[in-house]
Amino acid sequence: MASILEAGLLMARYTTVLRSVGDAAREAGVVIVAGDTKVVRAGETDQIYLNTTGIAVFQRPPLRMAHVAAGDSILLTGPIGNHTVHLLSVREGLGFERDVLSDCAPLNGLIDAVLRSPFGQAVHSIRDVTRGGLTAVLHEYGLGDQQNGQ
């Protein structure tokens, strides 16, 4: 895991973030094996940037966006938008982050169960819709225009 820290960041805050990363890694069953830290001048970041890289071995052919076709079903693992609304509330001080919880959670166990299920071979692609939302994912799949009757 690589960290980019803004000069002046309190060590207590960084320690809290690192503990959270460790907790999330344990919950997901992954191991952090390396790290790097860079410090930049105050005002050049939003306090902390973290970057990770994963390495894995596929036990089945990889899922591909190109395998998605019109008529395929789209399944969602939870409510759309909770994570974005939660972060917006925290960042803008709106005060409702306790009412709208982030849906941030490890999905590797859920995905493994789905892919090993009797219908796992029918899964063509899996996407995180956090950035850009569901509409962006549909357009990336080439299904966006079909949704609008075009």
DSSP file with accessible surface (Angstrom, degrees, kcal/mol):
  #  RESIDUE AA STRUCTURE BP1 BP2  ACC     N-H-->O    O-->H-N    N-H-->O    O-->H-N    TCO  KAPPA ALPHA  PHI   PSI    X-CA   Y-CA   Z-CA
    1    1 A M              0   0   43      0, 0.0    35,-1.6     0, 0.0     2,-0.4   0.000 360.0 360.0 360.0 133.5    0.0    0.0    0.0
    2    2 A A  E     -aB  36  51A  31     49,-2.8    49,-2.3    33,-0.3     2,-0.4  -0.853 360.0-161.1-105.0 141.1    1.3    3.4   -0.9
    3    3 A S  E     -aB  37  50A   3     33,-3.0    35,-2.6    -2,-0.4     2,-0.5  -0.975  10.0-166.1-122.3 135.2    0.5    6.5    1.1
    4    4 A I  E     -aB  38  49A  65     45,-2.7    45,-2.5    -2,-0.4     2,-0.4  -0.992  21.0-169.2-116.4 119.3    0.8   10.1    0.1
    5    5 A L  E     -aB  39  48A  18     33,-3.0    35,-2.8    -2,-0.5     2,-0.4  -0.889  21.3-125.6-114.9 142.3    0.5   12.4    3.1
    6    6 A E  E >   -a   40   0A  41     41,-2.4     3,-2.0    -2,-0.4    35,-0.2  -0.659  40.3-102.4 -81.4 133.3    0.1   16.1    3.4
    7    7 A A  T 3  S+     0   0   43     33,-2.7    36,-0.2    -2,-0.4     3,-0.1  -0.307 109.4  32.5 -54.4 136.0    2.8   17.8    5.5
    8    8 A G  T 3  S+     0   0   75      1,-0.3    -1,-0.3    34,-0.1     2,-0.1   0.340  79.1 148.4  95.7  -6.6    1.4   18.6    9.0
    9    9 A L    <   -     0   0   37     -3,-2.0    -1,-0.3    38,-0.1     2,-0.2  -0.407  55.5-111.0 -60.5 132.2   -1.0   15.6    9.1
   10   10 A L    >>  -     0   0  130      1,-0.1     4,-1.9    -3,-0.1     3,-0.5  -0.487  14.8-136.5 -68.7 133.9   -1.4   14.5   12.7
   11   11 A M  H 3> S+     0   0  133      1,-0.2     4,-2.9    -2,-0.2     5,-0.2   0.851 104.2  60.7 -59.7 -33.7    0.3   11.2   13.3
   12   12 A A  H 3> S+     0   0   71      1,-0.2     4,-2.1     2,-0.2    -1,-0.2   0.899 104.7  48.3 -61.9 -38.6   -2.8   10.1   15.4
   13   13 A R  H <> S+     0   0  128     -3,-0.5     4,-2.3     2,-0.2    -1,-0.2   0.930 112.3  48.2 -67.3 -44.0   -5.0   10.5   12.3
   14   14 A Y  H  X S+     0   0   25     -4,-1.9     4,-2.8     1,-0.2    -2,-0.2   0.922 110.5  51.9 -62.9 -40.3   -2.6    8.5   10.1
   15   15 A T  H  X S+     0   0   45     -4,-2.9     4,-2.4     1,-0.2    -1,-0.2   0.919 108.6  51.0 -62.0 -42.3   -2.4    5.8   12.8
   16   16 A T  H  X S+     0   0   90     -4,-2.1     4,-2.2    -5,-0.2    -1,-0.2   0.924 111.0  48.6 -60.9 -44.1   -6.2    5.6   12.8
   17   17 A V  H  X S+     0   0   32     -4,-2.3     4,-2.6     1,-0.2    -2,-0.2   0.934 110.8  50.2 -63.3 -44.4   -6.3    5.3    9.0
   18   18 A L  H  X S+     0   0   65     -4,-2.8     4,-2.5     1,-0.2    -1,-0.2   0.893 109.7  50.7 -63.8 -37.9   -3.6    2.5    9.1
   19   19 A R  H  X S+     0   0  165     -4,-2.4     4,-2.6     2,-0.2    -1,-0.2   0.914 110.4  50.1 -63.2 -41.5   -5.6    0.6   11.8
   20   20 A S  H  X S+     0   0   73     -4,-2.2     4,-2.6     2,-0.2    -2,-0.2   0.911 109.8  50.3 -62.9 -42.3   -8.7    0.9    9.6
   21   21 A V  H  X S+     0   0   29     -4,-2.6     4,-2.6     2,-0.2    -2,-0.2   0.928 111.3  49.2 -61.0 -44.1   -6.8   -0.4    6.6
   22   22 A G  H  X S+     0   0   15     -4,-2.5     4,-2.4     2,-0.2    -2,-0.2   0.920 111.1  49.2 -61.8 -42.7   -5.5   -3.3    8.7
   23   23 A D  H  X S+     0   0   92     -4,-2.6     4,-2.5     1,-0.2    -1,-0.2   0.920 112.3  48.1 -61.7 -44.8   -9.0   -4.1    9.9
   24   24 A A  H  X S+     0   0   49     -4,-2.6     4,-2.2     2,-0.2    -2,-0.2   0.902 110.7  51.4 -64.4 -39.8  -10.4   -4.0    6.3
   25   25 A A  H  X>S+     0   0   12     -4,-2.6     5,-2.5     2,-0.2     4,-0.9   0.927 111.2  47.2 -63.3 -44.3   -7.6   -6.2    5.1
   26   26 A R  H ><5S+     0   0  170     -4,-2.4     3,-0.7     1,-0.2    -2,-0.2   0.925 111.4  51.2 -63.0 -42.3   -8.3   -8.8    7.8
   27   27 A E  H 3<5S+     0   0  142     -4,-2.5    -1,-0.2     1,-0.2    -2,-0.2   0.885 113.9  44.3 -62.5 -36.6  -12.0   -8.7    7.1
   28   28 A A  H 3<5S-     0   0   19     -4,-2.2    -1,-0.2    -5,-0.2    -2,-0.2   0.571 111.6-121.7 -84.1 -10.4  -11.4   -9.3    3.3
   29   29 A G  T <<5 +     0   0   66     -4,-0.9     2,-0.3    -3,-0.7    -3,-0.2   0.835  67.1 131.8  74.2  31.0   -8.8  -12.0    4.0
   30   30 A V      < -     0   0   81     -5,-2.5     2,-0.4    -6,-0.2    -1,-0.3  -0.805  49.4-135.0-114.7 160.5   -6.0  -10.2    2.2
   31   31 A V        -     0   0  121     -2,-0.3     2,-0.6    -3,-0.1    -9,-0.0  -0.941   7.1-141.8-117.3 132.0   -2.4   -9.5    3.2
   32   32 A I        +     0   0   83     -2,-0.4     3,-0.1     1,-0.1    20,-0.0  -0.848  25.8 172.7 -90.2 121.3   -0.6   -6.2    2.8
   33   33 A V        +     0   0  131     -2,-0.6     2,-0.3     1,-0.2    -1,-0.1   0.524  55.4  18.6-112.2  -8.1    3.0   -7.2    1.9
   34   34 A A        -     0   0   68      2,-0.0     2,-0.3   -32,-0.0    -1,-0.2  -0.980  57.8-172.5-156.0 163.8    4.6   -3.9    1.0
   35   35 A G        -     0   0   63     -2,-0.3     2,-0.3    -3,-0.1   -33,-0.3  -0.992   8.3-168.1-158.5 161.0    4.3   -0.2    1.5
   36   36 A D  E     -a    2   0A  82    -35,-1.6   -33,-3.0    -2,-0.3     2,-0.4  -0.977   9.0-159.3-151.2 142.7    5.7    3.2    0.6
   37   37 A T  E     -a    3   0A  69     -2,-0.3     2,-0.4   -35,-0.2   -33,-0.2  -0.994   7.9-178.8-130.6 131.6    5.1    6.7    2.0
   38   38 A K  E     -a    4   0A 117    -35,-2.6   -33,-3.0    -2,-0.4     2,-0.4  -0.965  13.9-149.7-123.5 145.7    5.6   10.1    0.4
   39   39 A V  E     -a    5   0A  98     -2,-0.4     2,-0.3   -35,-0.2   -33,-0.2  -0.962  14.5-171.9-117.0 131.2    5.0   13.5    2.0
   40   40 A V  E     -a    6   0A  40    -35,-2.8   -33,-2.7    -2,-0.4     3,-0.1  -0.777  36.0 -77.8-116.0 165.8    4.0   16.5    0.0
   41   41 A R    >   -     0   0  182     -2,-0.3     3,-2.0   -35,-0.2     4,-0.2  -0.197  60.5 -84.2 -61.8 151.8    3.7   20.2    0.9
   42   42 A A  T 3  S+     0   0   71      1,-0.3    -1,-0.1   -36,-0.2   -34,-0.1  -0.270 116.7  25.7 -54.7 135.7    0.6   21.3    2.9
   43   43 A G  T 3  S+     0   0   66      2,-0.2    -1,-0.3   -36,-0.2    -2,-0.1   0.322  93.7  98.2  90.7  -6.7   -2.3   22.1    0.5
   44   44 A E  S <  S+     0   0   92     -3,-2.0     2,-0.3   -37,-0.1    -2,-0.1   0.564  89.6  21.9 -90.3 -10.4   -1.2   19.7   -2.2
   45   45 A T  S    S-     0   0   18     -4,-0.2     2,-0.6    -5,-0.1    -2,-0.2  -0.858  86.3-100.2-139.2 179.7   -3.5   16.8   -1.2
   46   46 A D  S    S-     0   0  109     -2,-0.3     2,-2.3     2,-0.1    -2,-0.0  -0.520  77.2 -85.8 -99.7  56.5   -6.6   16.2    0.8
   47   47 A Q  S    S+     0   0   73     -2,-0.6   -41,-2.4   -40,-0.1     2,-0.4  -0.331 108.1  25.8  74.8 -58.9   -4.6   15.1    3.8
   48   48 A I  E     -B    5   0A  28     -2,-2.3     2,-0.4   -43,-0.2   -43,-0.2  -0.992  54.5-175.6-141.3 131.9   -4.1   11.4    2.8
   49   49 A Y  E     -B    4   0A 116    -45,-2.5   -45,-2.7    -2,-0.4     2,-0.4  -0.993  13.5-167.3-119.1 134.1   -4.1    9.5   -0.5
   50   50 A L  E     -B    3   0A  73     -2,-0.4     2,-0.4   -47,-0.2   -47,-0.2  -0.946   4.0-173.2-119.5 144.8   -3.9    5.7   -0.3
   51   51 A N  E     -B    2   0A 104    -49,-2.3   -49,-2.8    -2,-0.4     2,-0.3  -1.000   3.7-176.4-137.4 135.7   -3.2    3.4   -3.3
   52   52 A T        -     0   0  101     -2,-0.4     2,-0.4   -51,-0.2   -17,-0.0  -0.903  11.4-156.9-128.8 160.0   -3.2   -0.4   -3.3
   53   53 A T        -     0   0  124     -2,-0.3     2,-0.4     2,-0.0    -2,-0.0  -0.998  11.5-152.9-134.9 136.1   -2.5   -3.1   -5.9
   54   54 A G        -     0   0   73     -2,-0.4     2,-0.4     2,-0.0    -2,-0.0  -0.871   5.2-164.8-111.9 146.5   -3.8   -6.6   -5.8
   55   55 A I        +     0   0  166     -2,-0.4     2,-0.3     2,-0.0    -2,-0.0  -0.997  22.8 151.7-126.7 133.1   -2.3   -9.8   -7.2
   56   56 A A        -     0   0   88     -2,-0.4     2,-0.5     2,-0.0    -2,-0.0  -0.956  39.6-121.6-152.3 168.2   -4.4  -12.9   -7.7
   57   57 A V        -     0   0  119     -2,-0.3     2,-0.3     2,-0.0    -2,-0.0  -0.977  27.6-132.5-117.9 126.1   -4.7  -16.1   -9.8
   58   58 A F        -     0   0  150     -2,-0.5    -2,-0.0     1,-0.1     0, 0.0  -0.632  13.4-167.7 -78.2 134.3   -7.9  -16.7  -11.7
   59   59 A Q  S    S+     0   0  164     -2,-0.3    -1,-0.1     2,-0.1    -2,-0.0   0.376  77.4  30.8 -97.6   0.6   -9.3  -20.2  -11.3
   60   60 A R  S    S-     0   0   55      3,-0.0     3,-0.1     0, 0.0    -2,-0.0  -0.924 108.2 -67.7-146.5 166.4  -11.8  -19.6  -14.2
   61   61 A P        -     0   0   90      0, 0.0    -2,-0.1     0, 0.0     0, 0.0  -0.346  66.5-100.5 -58.0 141.1  -11.8  -17.5  -17.4
   62   62 A P        -     0   0   42      0, 0.0     2,-0.2     0, 0.0    -4,-0.0  -0.283  32.6-110.9 -65.5 149.7  -11.9  -13.8  -16.5
   63   63 A L        -     0   0   46     -3,-0.1     2,-0.4    63,-0.0    62,-0.2  -0.578  38.7-163.7 -75.7 143.7  -15.1  -11.9  -16.6
   64   64 A R    >   -     0   0  139     60,-1.4     3,-1.5    -2,-0.2     4,-0.3  -0.992  30.7-136.2-136.5 142.1  -15.2   -9.4  -19.4
   65   65 A M  G >  S+     0   0   69     -2,-0.4     3,-1.8     1,-0.3    -1,-0.1   0.847 105.4  66.0 -60.1 -33.6  -17.3   -6.4  -20.2
   66   66 A A  G 3  S+     0   0   91      1,-0.3    -1,-0.3    -3,-0.1    59,-0.1   0.698  90.8  64.7 -64.2 -17.9  -17.5   -7.5  -23.8
   67   67 A H  G <  S+     0   0  102     -3,-1.5     2,-0.3    57,-0.3    -1,-0.3   0.591  79.7 100.3 -81.9 -10.0  -19.4  -10.6  -22.7
   68   68 A V    <   +     0   0   26     -3,-1.8     2,-0.3    -4,-0.3    55,-0.0  -0.590  53.0 178.6 -78.8 136.9  -22.4   -8.5  -21.6
   69   69 A A    >   -     0   0   53     -2,-0.3     3,-2.2    74,-0.0    55,-0.1  -0.939  38.7 -80.8-137.1 158.2  -25.3   -8.4  -24.1
   70   70 A A  T 3  S+     0   0   63     -2,-0.3     3,-0.1     1,-0.3    73,-0.0  -0.283 117.1  36.4 -54.0 137.0  -28.7   -6.9  -24.4
   71   71 A G  T 3  S+     0   0   81      1,-0.4    -1,-0.3    -3,-0.0     2,-0.1   0.191  85.0 128.7  98.7 -16.3  -31.2   -9.0  -22.4
   72   72 A D    <   -     0   0   57     -3,-2.2    -1,-0.4     1,-0.1     2,-0.2  -0.406  61.5-116.2 -67.1 148.8  -28.7   -9.9  -19.6
   73   73 A S        -     0   0  110     -3,-0.1     2,-0.5    -2,-0.1    -1,-0.1  -0.601  19.1-144.5 -83.9 148.6  -30.0   -9.3  -16.1
   74   74 A I        -     0   0   81     -2,-0.2     2,-0.4     2,-0.0    -1,-0.0  -0.971  15.1-165.6-115.7 122.3  -28.3   -6.7  -13.9
   75   75 A L        -     0   0  144     -2,-0.5     2,-0.4     2,-0.0    -2,-0.0  -0.897   4.2-154.9-108.9 139.9  -28.1   -7.6  -10.2
   76   76 A L        -     0   0   89     -2,-0.4     4,-0.0     1,-0.1    -2,-0.0  -0.901  11.7-149.1-113.2 142.0  -27.2   -5.0   -7.5
   77   77 A T  S    S-     0   0  107     -2,-0.4    -1,-0.1     1,-0.1     3,-0.0   0.520  75.4 -24.7 -87.2  -5.2  -25.7   -6.0   -4.1
   78   78 A G  S    S-     0   0   30      0, 0.0    -1,-0.1     0, 0.0    25,-0.0  -0.978  97.2 -30.3 179.8-173.3  -27.4   -3.2   -2.3
   79   79 A P    >   -     0   0   82      0, 0.0     3,-0.6     0, 0.0     2,-0.3  -0.307  62.6-118.6 -62.5 140.2  -28.9    0.3   -2.5
   80   80 A I  T 3  S+     0   0   80      1,-0.2    50,-0.0     2,-0.1    -4,-0.0  -0.628  89.0  13.8 -79.5 132.5  -27.4    2.5   -5.2
   81   81 A G  T 3> S+     0   0   30     -2,-0.3     4,-2.7     1,-0.0     5,-0.3   0.310  80.5 119.0  95.4  -9.1  -25.8    5.7   -4.0
   82   82 A N  H <> S+     0   0   49     -3,-0.6     4,-2.7     1,-0.2     5,-0.2   0.921  79.2  48.5 -58.7 -44.3  -25.4    5.2   -0.2
   83   83 A H  H  > S+     0   0   38      2,-0.2     4,-2.6     1,-0.2     5,-0.2   0.943 114.3  45.4 -62.1 -46.5  -21.6    5.4   -0.3
   84   84 A T  H  > S+     0   0   74      2,-0.2     4,-2.6     1,-0.2    -2,-0.2   0.927 114.7  47.2 -64.4 -44.1  -21.6    8.6   -2.4
   85   85 A V  H  X S+     0   0   55     -4,-2.7     4,-2.4     2,-0.2    -1,-0.2   0.918 112.0  51.3 -64.9 -40.4  -24.3   10.3   -0.3
   86   86 A H  H  X S+     0   0   39     -4,-2.7     4,-2.2    -5,-0.3    -2,-0.2   0.952 112.7  44.7 -61.0 -49.9  -22.5    9.3    2.9
   87   87 A L  H  X S+     0   0   53     -4,-2.6     4,-3.1     1,-0.2     5,-0.3   0.900 111.3  53.6 -63.4 -39.6  -19.2   10.8    1.7
   88   88 A L  H  X S+     0   0   88     -4,-2.6     4,-2.5    -5,-0.2     6,-0.3   0.928 108.9  49.6 -60.1 -43.0  -20.9   13.9    0.4
   89   89 A S  H  X>S+     0   0    0     -4,-2.4     5,-1.8    -5,-0.2     4,-0.8   0.922 113.9  45.1 -62.8 -42.6  -22.5   14.4    3.9
   90   90 A V  H ><5S+     0   0   77     -4,-2.2     3,-0.6     3,-0.2    -2,-0.2   0.954 116.7  44.5 -65.6 -48.9  -19.2   14.0    5.6
   91   91 A R  H 3<5S+     0   0  171     -4,-3.1    -2,-0.2     1,-0.2    -1,-0.2   0.854 121.4  37.6 -66.4 -37.0  -17.2   16.2    3.2
   92   92 A E  H 3<5S-     0   0  130     -4,-2.5    -1,-0.2    -5,-0.3    -2,-0.2   0.416 106.4-120.7 -97.6   0.4  -19.8   19.0    3.1
   93   93 A G  T <<5 +     0   0   64     -4,-0.8    -3,-0.2    -3,-0.6    -4,-0.1   0.849  59.7 149.0  66.8  35.4  -20.9   18.8    6.8
   94   94 A L      < -     0   0   90     -5,-1.8    -4,-0.1    -6,-0.3    -5,-0.1   0.723  49.1-137.0 -77.2 -23.3  -24.5   18.0    6.0
   95   95 A G  S    S+     0   0   56     -6,-0.7     3,-0.3     1,-0.1    -5,-0.1   0.530  75.5  99.1  87.1   5.6  -24.9   16.0    9.1
   96   96 A F    >>  +     0   0   69      1,-0.1     4,-1.8   -11,-0.1     3,-1.2   0.243  41.9 109.3-110.3  18.5  -26.9   13.0    7.8
   97   97 A E  T 34 S+     0   0   51      1,-0.3     5,-0.2     2,-0.2    -1,-0.1   0.769  77.3  57.2 -65.6 -20.5  -24.0   10.5    7.5
   98   98 A R  T 34 S+     0   0  215     -3,-0.3    -1,-0.3     1,-0.2     3,-0.2   0.743 109.1  46.3 -78.5 -21.8  -25.4    8.6   10.5
   99   99 A D  T <4 S+     0   0  139     -3,-1.2     2,-0.6     1,-0.3    -2,-0.2   0.783 116.5  43.3 -87.0 -32.9  -28.7    8.1    8.7
  100  100 A V  S  < S-     0   0   38     -4,-1.8    -1,-0.3   -15,-0.1     2,-0.2  -0.908  84.1-159.4-115.9 100.4  -27.2    7.1    5.3
  101  101 A L        -     0   0  111     -2,-0.6   -15,-0.2    -3,-0.2     2,-0.1  -0.512  22.7-106.2 -83.0 147.6  -24.5    4.6    5.9
  102  102 A S        -     0   0   37     -2,-0.2   -19,-0.1    -5,-0.2    -1,-0.1  -0.438  17.5-145.1 -66.2 143.4  -21.7    3.9    3.5
  103  103 A D        +     0   0   71     -2,-0.1     2,-0.3   -24,-0.1    -1,-0.1   0.148  50.7 141.3 -95.2  19.8  -22.1    0.5    1.8
  104  104 A C        +     0   0   97    -22,-0.0    -2,-0.1   -21,-0.0     0, 0.0  -0.465  22.2 132.5 -66.3 122.5  -18.3    0.1    1.7
  105  105 A A        -     0   0   61     -2,-0.3     2,-0.2   -77,-0.0    -2,-0.0  -0.965  63.0 -84.8-165.9 152.6  -17.5   -3.6    2.5
  106  106 A P        -     0   0   45      0, 0.0     4,-0.2     0, 0.0     3,-0.0  -0.481  36.3-176.6 -64.2 133.4  -15.4   -6.4    1.2
  107  107 A L     >  +     0   0   76     -2,-0.2     4,-3.1     2,-0.1     5,-0.3   0.398  56.1  98.3-110.6   0.0  -17.2   -8.2   -1.6
  108  108 A N  H  > S+     0   0   82      1,-0.2     4,-2.4     2,-0.2     5,-0.2   0.884  85.7  48.1 -61.5 -37.5  -14.7  -11.0   -2.3
  109  109 A G  H  > S+     0   0   49      2,-0.2     4,-2.3     1,-0.2    -1,-0.2   0.933 114.3  46.0 -66.1 -44.5  -16.7  -13.5   -0.2
  110  110 A L  H  > S+     0   0   84     -4,-0.2     4,-2.4     2,-0.2    -2,-0.2   0.938 114.5  47.6 -63.1 -45.7  -20.0  -12.6   -1.9
  111  111 A I  H  X S+     0   0   51     -4,-3.1     4,-2.9     1,-0.2     5,-0.2   0.925 110.8  51.4 -64.0 -42.1  -18.4  -12.7   -5.3
  112  112 A D  H  X S+     0   0   73     -4,-2.4     4,-1.9    -5,-0.3    -1,-0.2   0.929 110.2  49.5 -60.4 -43.5  -16.8  -16.0   -4.7
  113  113 A A  H  X S+     0   0   60     -4,-2.3     4,-0.7     2,-0.2    -1,-0.2   0.910 112.7  47.3 -62.8 -41.6  -20.1  -17.5   -3.5
  114  114 A V  H >< S+     0   0   43     -4,-2.4     3,-0.9     1,-0.2    -2,-0.2   0.945 112.8  47.6 -65.2 -46.9  -21.9  -16.2   -6.6
  115  115 A L  H 3< S+     0   0   34     -4,-2.9    -1,-0.2     1,-0.3    -2,-0.2   0.800 113.9  47.8 -68.5 -26.0  -19.3  -17.5   -9.0
  116  116 A R  H 3< S+     0   0  183     -4,-1.9    -1,-0.3    -5,-0.2    -2,-0.2   0.548  94.0 100.4 -88.4  -7.6  -19.2  -20.9   -7.3
  117  117 A S  S X< S-     0   0   29     -3,-0.9     3,-2.0    -4,-0.7     4,-0.3  -0.206  94.9 -96.5 -72.4 169.1  -23.0  -21.2   -7.3
  118  118 A P  T 3  S+     0   0  138      0, 0.0     3,-0.3     0, 0.0    -1,-0.1   0.790 127.4  43.3 -58.5 -26.5  -24.9  -23.3   -9.9
  119  119 A F  T >  S+     0   0  118      1,-0.2     3,-1.7    -5,-0.1     4,-0.4   0.324  81.7 107.8-101.7  11.8  -25.5  -20.1  -12.0
  120  120 A G  G X  S+     0   0    0     -3,-2.0     3,-1.4     1,-0.3    -1,-0.2   0.831  72.4  59.2 -58.4 -34.8  -21.9  -18.8  -11.6
  121  121 A Q  G 3  S+     0   0  138     -4,-0.3    -1,-0.3    -3,-0.3    -2,-0.1   0.706  97.0  63.3 -69.5 -16.6  -21.0  -19.5  -15.2
  122  122 A A  G <  S+     0   0   68     -3,-1.7     2,-0.5    -4,-0.0    -1,-0.3   0.571  77.5 103.6 -83.0  -7.7  -23.8  -17.3  -16.4
  123  123 A V    <   +     0   0   27     -3,-1.4     3,-0.1    -4,-0.4   -55,-0.0  -0.644  45.3 177.4 -77.6 122.5  -22.2  -14.2  -14.8
  124  124 A H        -     0   0   63     -2,-0.5   -60,-1.4     1,-0.3     2,-0.3   0.756  59.9  -4.0 -96.2 -32.5  -20.6  -12.2  -17.6
  125  125 A S        -     0   0   24    -62,-0.2     2,-0.4   -58,-0.1    -1,-0.3  -0.986  50.8-152.5-160.5 152.6  -19.2   -9.2  -15.7
  126  126 A I        +     0   0   72     -2,-0.3     2,-0.3    -3,-0.1   -61,-0.1  -0.999  22.7 178.2-132.6 130.6  -19.0   -7.6  -12.3
  127  127 A R        -     0   0   92     -2,-0.4     2,-0.6   -62,-0.0    -2,-0.0  -0.971  30.9-129.4-135.0 149.8  -18.6   -3.9  -11.8
  128  128 A D        -     0   0  112     -2,-0.3     3,-0.3     1,-0.1     5,-0.1  -0.860  18.6-165.8 -92.5 120.9  -18.4   -1.4   -9.0
  129  129 A V     >  +     0   0   32     -2,-0.6     4,-0.9     1,-0.2     7,-0.1   0.289  58.6 105.3 -94.9  13.6  -20.9    1.4   -9.8
  130  130 A T  T  4 S+     0   0   48      2,-0.1     2,-0.7     1,-0.1     3,-0.2   0.955  72.7  56.9 -59.0 -53.7  -19.5    3.8   -7.2
  131  131 A R  T  4 S-     0   0  227     -3,-0.3    -1,-0.1     1,-0.2    -3,-0.0  -0.712 129.2  -4.2 -85.3 118.1  -17.8    6.1   -9.7
  132  132 A G  T  > S-     0   0   64     -2,-0.7     4,-1.0     4,-0.1    -1,-0.2   0.245 105.0-118.8  90.0 -17.2  -20.2    7.5  -12.3
  133  133 A G  H  X  -     0   0   23     -4,-0.9     4,-1.6    -3,-0.2     3,-0.2  -0.040  47.1 -49.0  77.8-178.1  -23.2    5.4  -11.0
  134  134 A L  H  > S+     0   0   54      1,-0.2     4,-2.7     2,-0.2     5,-0.2   0.872 132.5  59.1 -63.2 -37.6  -25.3    2.8  -12.7
  135  135 A T  H  > S+     0   0   94      1,-0.2     4,-2.3     2,-0.2    -1,-0.2   0.921 104.4  50.5 -60.7 -42.2  -25.8    4.9  -15.8
  136  136 A A  H  X S+     0   0   29     -4,-1.0     4,-2.4     1,-0.2    -1,-0.2   0.914 110.5  49.7 -62.7 -41.1  -22.1    5.1  -16.5
  137  137 A V  H  X S+     0   0    6     -4,-1.6     4,-2.1     2,-0.2     6,-0.2   0.931 109.3  51.5 -64.4 -43.5  -21.7    1.3  -16.1
  138  138 A L  H  <>S+     0   0   18     -4,-2.7     5,-3.1     1,-0.2     6,-1.0   0.913 111.1  48.1 -60.4 -40.0  -24.6    0.8  -18.5
  139  139 A H  H ><5S+     0   0   92     -4,-2.3     3,-1.2     4,-0.3    -1,-0.2   0.901 108.5  53.8 -67.6 -38.6  -22.9    3.1  -21.1
  140  140 A E  H 3<5S+     0   0   97     -4,-2.4    -1,-0.2     1,-0.3    -2,-0.2   0.869 108.8  49.7 -62.9 -33.5  -19.6    1.3  -20.6
  141  141 A Y  T 3<5S-     0   0   36     -4,-2.1    -1,-0.3    -5,-0.2    -2,-0.2   0.547 119.0-115.3 -78.1  -8.8  -21.4   -2.0  -21.4
  142  142 A G  T < 5S+     0   0   48     -3,-1.2     4,-0.2    -4,-0.4    -3,-0.2   0.672  91.5 107.2  81.8  17.3  -22.9   -0.3  -24.5
  143  143 A L     >< +     0   0   13     -5,-3.1     4,-1.6    -6,-0.2    -4,-0.3   0.510  46.9  90.1-103.9  -7.1  -26.4   -0.7  -23.0
  144  144 A G  H  > S+     0   0    2     -6,-1.0     4,-0.9     1,-0.2     3,-0.2   0.914  88.0  47.3 -59.8 -44.8  -27.0    3.0  -22.2
  145  145 A D  H >4>S+     0   0   87      1,-0.2     5,-2.5     2,-0.2     3,-0.6   0.877 108.5  56.3 -66.8 -32.7  -28.6    3.9  -25.5
  146  146 A Q  H >45S+     0   0   99      1,-0.2     3,-1.3    -4,-0.2    -1,-0.2   0.855 101.1  58.0 -66.0 -32.4  -30.8    0.9  -25.4
  147  147 A Q  H 3<5S+     0   0  123     -4,-1.6    -1,-0.2     1,-0.3    -2,-0.2   0.789 106.3  49.3 -66.9 -27.7  -32.1    2.1  -22.0
  148  148 A N  T <<5S-     0   0  106     -4,-0.9    -1,-0.3    -3,-0.6    -2,-0.2   0.245 121.2-105.8 -96.8  12.2  -33.3    5.3  -23.7
  149  149 A G  T < 5       0   0   72     -3,-1.3    -3,-0.2     1,-0.2    -2,-0.1   0.667 360.0 360.0  76.9  15.5  -35.0    3.5  -26.5
  150  150 A Q      <       0   0  163     -5,-2.5    -1,-0.2    -6,-0.2    -2,-0.1  -0.664 360.0 360.0 -98.6 360.0  -32.3    4.4  -29.1
